[in-house]
Amino acid sequence: MAGNKGPYENKLRELEITLEEERSLSKARNTLLETNIKELDNIYVVLNEKLKSLRSKDERIKGFEAELVRANKLSSLGELAGSIAHEIKNPLIAIQGFAKRIGKTKDPDKIENYAKLIDREAGRLTNVLTKLLDFSRMDGPKKERVEVGEIVDDTVLFMEHHLTRFKNVGVSVERAKKPAHVEIDKIHIQQVLVNLINNAAQAMPRGGTIHMKSGAKKDYGYIAITDEGEGISADILDKIFEPFFTTKPKGEGTGLGLSLSKRLIEANNGKIEVTTQKGEGSTFTLLLPLIRLSDTGNFSS
């Protein structure tokens, strides 16, 4: 019996050695796992801190974007300052003149007539100031039903005197016979038009005519602004709507006008398209969804 214990003892010894090796291997694995977990914890902490930093930067970028939008709107407002001053100056001069005449006459009929004229000019002044305040507001889209031709007329009225600073630049307006109604934020669209009209004028340093057309085509009301400038080079055409991209000399443009214009149009569920030919000018077209008259698929036109 004693002779038979040898093989069992050897087998048991082998098992003990194997078990010890497994224990050592398991311990090494646990040590490695703990090390990896610790490293992953450290990586998580680092990544979490970086994520917080990125979120903070993202918030700052959004803040900068909001400020840039505000700056662009104020810039557009500044561009109109000359025109607005002219629109305000005329009624004020008239009111002043009629007020002096009232003070110099005792004729009841003349006094009544002058008072009516003062009231009329004050109404004009109120209208201009209301439009000015509307144009300067900075909040989100406030949509209303508008005819696209009316937007063009109102904007051109504001821009008329401002455009006189450009030599030999005129504006022609062509409206479709049938009205095209859209539901948009009128002030947003006017801000876009101011920018595009300015760009069109600047594209014609030797003078020319800015051609504006409005109407309806397919599912959209459209406003097209065409200049008679040199056109846009094919190699930069796909970049013109990028933020800060500009072909203007340093100090004459931020490169934000077209980028922000595109965002304003898209905020009103529309789109902006451009066609150009070297030496023959460019056309920027605003496309705004027409108002449906019914659920049958018909559109206002």
C-alpha positions in Angstrom: 0.0 0.0 0.0 2.8 2.3 0.9 4.3 1.7 -2.6 1.1 2.8 -4.2 1.2 6.3 -2.5 3.9 7.6 -4.8 1.9 8.3 -7.9 -1.0 10.0 -5.9 1.5 12.1 -4.0 3.1 13.2 -7.3 -0.3 14.0 -8.8 -1.3 15.9 -5.7 1.9 17.8 -5.8 1.4 18.7 -9.4 -2.1 19.9 -8.6 -0.8 22.0 -5.7 1.9 23.5 -8.0 -0.8 24.2 -10.7 -3.1 25.7 -8.1 -0.3 27.9 -6.8 0.5 29.0 -10.4 -3.1 29.8 -11.0 -3.3 31.8 -7.7 -0.1 33.7 -8.7 -1.5 34.3 -12.2 -4.9 35.4 -10.7 -3.1 37.7 -8.3 -1.1 39.2 -11.2 -4.3 39.6 -13.2 -6.1 41.3 -10.3 -3.1 43.6 -9.8 -3.1 44.4 -13.5 -6.9 44.9 -13.5 -6.7 47.2 -10.5 -3.9 49.1 -12.2 -6.0 49.4 -15.4 -9.1 50.4 -13.4 -7.0 53.1 -11.7 -5.7 54.3 -15.0 -9.2 54.4 -16.4 -10.4 56.3 -13.4 -7.6 58.8 -14.0 -8.5 59.0 -17.7 -12.2 59.5 -16.8 -11.3 62.3 -14.5 -9.1 64.0 -17.2 -11.8 63.5 -19.9 -14.5 64.8 -17.6 -12.5 67.9 -16.9 -11.8 68.4 -20.6 -15.5 67.9 -21.3 -16.4 70.6 -18.8 -13.8 72.8 -20.4 -15.3 72.2 -23.9 -18.8 72.8 -22.6 -17.6 76.1 -21.1 -15.9 77.1 -24.4 -19.0 76.1 -26.3 -21.1 78.4 -24.1 -18.6 81.2 -24.7 -18.7 80.5 -28.5 -22.5 80.7 -28.4 -22.3 83.9 -26.5 -19.8 85.3 -29.1 -22.1 84.2 -31.9 -25.0 86.0 -30.2 -22.9 89.1 -29.9 -21.8 88.9 -33.5 -25.5 88.6 -34.6 -26.2 91.7 -32.5 -23.2 93.5 -33.9 -24.2 92.7 -37.5 -27.7 94.0 -36.9 -26.4 97.2 -35.3 -24.0 97.5 -38.3 -27.0 97.3 -40.7 -28.8 99.8 -38.5 -25.7 102.1 -38.8 -25.7 101.8 -42.6 -29.3 103.1 -42.5 -28.5 106.0 -40.2 -28.2 108.6 -43.0 -31.4 107.6 -44.6 -33.3 107.5 -41.3 -31.9 110.9 -40.4 -33.2 112.2 -43.7 -36.6 110.6 -43.2 -36.9 112.1 -39.7 -35.5 115.5 -40.7 -38.1 116.4 -43.3 -41.2 115.9 -41.0 -39.5 117.8 -38.2 -38.7 120.8 -40.5 -42.3 120.8 -41.7 -43.7 120.6 -38.2 -41.4 123.5 -37.1 -42.4 125.6 -40.0 -46.2 125.1 -39.6 -45.9 125.7 -35.8 -44.2 129.1 -36.5 -47.0 130.0 -39.0 -49.6 129.2 -36.4 -47.9 131.6 -34.0 -48.0 134.4 -36.6 -51.6 134.1 -37.8 -55.0 134.7 -36.3 -57.0 133.3 -39.1 -58.9 130.3 -37.7 -59.0 128.5 -41.1 -55.2 128.7 -41.5 -54.6 127.6 -37.9 -56.8 124.6 -38.5 -55.1 123.8 -41.8 -51.6 124.1 -40.2 -52.7 121.9 -37.3 -53.8 119.2 -39.7 -50.5 119.4 -41.6 -48.6 119.2 -38.3 -50.6 116.1 -37.4 -49.9 114.5 -40.8 -46.2 115.1 -40.5 -46.1 113.9 -36.9 -47.8 110.7 -38.2 -45.1 110.3 -40.8 -42.5 110.8 -38.1 -44.1 108.2 -35.8 -44.2 105.7 -38.7 -40.5 106.1 -39.4 -39.6 105.8 -35.7 -41.7 102.6 -35.4 -40.0 101.0 -38.3 -36.6 102.0 -36.9 -37.4 100.4 -33.5 -38.7 97.3 -35.2 -35.6 97.1 -37.3 -33.3 97.4 -34.3 -34.9 94.7 -32.1 -32.7 91.7 -31.4 -35.2 88.9 -30.4 -36.1 85.7 -32.3 -38.4 85.4 -35.3 -41.9 87.0 -34.9 -43.7 85.7 -38.0 -46.5 87.5 -39.7 -48.2 87.3 -43.1 -46.4 89.6 -45.6 -46.4 90.2 -49.4 -42.9 89.9 -50.7 -43.2 92.9 -52.9 -44.1 95.1 -49.9 -40.9 94.0 -48.1 -38.9 95.1 -51.1 -40.7 98.5 -51.3 -40.3 99.3 -47.6 -36.6 98.3 -47.6 -35.8 100.3 -50.8 -37.6 103.3 -49.2 -35.2 103.1 -46.2 -32.1 102.5 -48.4 -32.8 105.2 -51.0 -30.8 108.0 -49.5 -28.1 105.7 -48.1 -27.4 104.6 -51.6 -26.6 108.1 -52.8 -23.1 107.7 -51.2 -22.3 105.3 -54.0 -21.6 107.0 -57.3 -24.1 106.3 -60.1 -25.8 103.4 -58.3 -29.5 103.2 -58.9 -32.3 100.7 -58.0 -34.9 99.2 -60.2 -37.9 97.3 -58.7 -40.0 94.8 -60.6 -43.0 93.2 -58.9 -45.1 90.3 -60.2 -48.7 91.2 -61.0 -50.0 88.5 -58.6 -49.1 89.0 -55.0 -47.1 86.3 -53.2 -47.8 86.0 -49.5 -45.3 84.4 -47.0 -45.3 84.0 -43.3 -42.0 85.3 -42.0 -40.3 87.8 -39.7 -40.4 90.9 -41.8 -37.5 92.6 -39.9 -35.3 89.6 -40.4 -35.9 89.6 -44.2 -35.3 93.4 -44.3 -32.0 93.0 -42.5 -30.9 90.4 -45.1 -32.0 92.7 -47.9 -30.1 95.7 -46.4 -27.0 93.5 -46.4 -27.5 92.2 -50.0 -28.3 95.7 -51.4 -25.1 97.1 -49.7 -23.1 94.2 -51.2 -24.6 94.8 -54.6 -23.7 98.5 -54.5 -20.1 97.8 -53.3 -19.8 95.3 -56.2 -20.3 98.2 -58.7 -17.5 100.8 -57.9 -18.0 102.3 -61.4 -21.8 102.6 -61.0 -24.7 100.6 -62.3 -28.2 99.5 -61.4 -29.3 97.1 -58.7 -32.2 95.1 -60.1 -34.8 93.7 -57.6 -37.6 91.3 -58.6 -40.2 89.7 -56.4 -43.0 87.2 -57.0 -43.8 83.5 -56.7 -42.4 80.4 -58.3 -43.5 76.9 -57.4 -43.9 76.7 -53.6 -41.9 79.8 -52.8 -42.2 83.6 -52.8 -38.9 85.0 -54.0 -36.9 88.2 -53.9 -34.0 88.4 -56.3 -31.2 91.1 -56.0 -29.0 91.4 -59.1 -25.9 93.6 -59.5 -23.9 94.6 -62.6 -20.5 94.0 -61.0 -17.7 91.6 -61.9 -19.3 88.5 -60.5 -17.9 86.0 -58.0 -14.9 83.8 -58.9 -15.8 80.1 -59.1 -12.9 79.2 -56.6 -14.5 81.2 -53.8 -18.2 80.7 -54.6 -18.6 77.8 -52.2 -17.0 79.9 -49.4 -19.0 83.1 -49.4 -21.5 81.9 -46.7 -18.7 80.9 -44.4 -18.3 83.0 -41.2 -15.5 85.6 -41.5 -14.9 85.0 -45.2 -14.6 88.3 -47.1 -13.1 89.6 -50.3 -13.3 93.2 -49.0 -10.2 95.1 -48.0 -9.1 94.9 -44.4 -11.3 97.2 -42.2 -14.2 97.3 -44.7 -16.0 94.1 -43.8 -16.2 91.4 -41.1 -17.1 88.6 -43.4 -20.3 87.9 -41.3 -22.9 89.6 -43.5 -23.7 86.7 -45.8 -23.2 84.0 -43.1 -25.7 85.7 -40.7 -28.1 86.5 -43.7 -28.2 82.8 -44.4 -29.0 82.0 -40.8 -31.8 84.5 -40.7 -33.3 83.1 -43.9 -33.1 79.5 -42.6 -34.7 80.6 -39.3 -37.7 81.7 -41.4 -37.8 78.2 -43.1 -36.4 79.7 -46.3 -33.2 79.4 -48.3 -30.8 81.7 -50.2 -29.3 80.9 -53.6 -26.7 82.6 -55.7 -25.9 82.6 -59.4 -23.0 84.5 -60.9 -21.0 84.9 -64.1 -17.6 86.4 -64.2 -17.8 89.9 -65.7 -21.6 89.9 -65.7 -22.7 90.3 -62.1 -24.4 88.2 -59.4 -27.9 87.4 -58.3 -28.9 86.5 -54.8 -32.3 85.0 -54.5 -34.3 84.6 -51.3 -36.8 81.8 -51.4 -39.5 81.9 -48.7 -42.4 79.3 -48.4 -45.7 80.5 -49.7 -48.7 80.5 -47.4 -51.1 77.7 -48.2 -54.7 78.8 -48.9 -56.1 75.4 -48.0 -55.1 71.8 -47.4 -55.6 71.0 -51.1 -52.0 72.0 -51.8 -52.8 75.4 -53.4 -50.6 78.3 -52.6 -51.1 82.1 -52.3 -49.8 83.7 -55.5 
